[in-house]
Amino acid sequence: MTLFTEAAWLDGRETITIAELCRACALTPDELHELVAYGALVPVAGAPGEASFSAEWVMPLRAAGRLRRDLDLDVFAVSLVLGYLERISALEGELRSMHARQAIHAP
């Protein structure tokens, strides 16, 4: 049995379409549109035509989608999860920064 997987380099500066985001995160277009309506998912401003999103959304949406399926969450709950994942990521960044500053000033 051969297992093929698709790998892509994620660059947060790149944008992806809603169709690509659906494929990458196993969420439906309706679910993504609902997340946009809740304000949990923000399209790139000024993108012409079809909505496009920062590639930074792929990993949090994958995690949220996995939790949605595993815990049978509704889309509103997924929007809350996305907010918490974003906050955790920000706090981890602050902690790394504090550790780096502390290491510089250590005797």
C-alpha positions, 0 to 999 in steps of 0.5 A, spaced: 500 500 500 502 506 497 501 512 501 501 519 498 501 526 502 502 533 499 507 537 502 507 545 502 511 550 505 507 555 508 509 562 508 505 567 512 506 572 507 502 568 502 495 568 501 491 562 499 484 562 496 478 559 500 478 553 496 485 552 498 484 553 505 478 548 505 482 543 502 488 544 507 484 544 513 478 539 511 473 545 513 467 546 508 466 553 504 460 554 508 464 553 515 469 558 513 464 563 511 461 562 518 467 563 521 468 570 517 461 572 519 463 571 527 470 575 526 474 569 527 477 568 520 479 575 517 480 575 509 486 579 506 483 586 505 483 589 498 483 582 495 480 582 488 474 577 486 474 571 491 476 572 498 483 570 500 486 569 506 493 569 509 497 562 509 498 563 517 491 561 518 492 554 515 495 551 522 490 554 527 484 552 522 487 545 521 487 544 529 480 547 530 478 543 524 481 537 528 477 539 534 471 540 531 471 533 528 473 529 535 469 533 539 463 534 535 463 542 536 459 547 532 462 552 528 461 558 533 465 553 538 470 553 533 471 560 532 472 561 540 477 555 539 481 559 534 481 565 538 484 561 544 489 558 539 491 565 537 492 568 544 496 562 546 501 563 540 501 570 542 503 568 549 508 563 547 511 568 543 512 573 549 515 568 553 520 566 548 522 573 548 522 574 555 527 568 556 531 571 550 532 578 554 533 574 560 539 570 557 542 576 555 542 580 561 544 573 565 551 574 569 
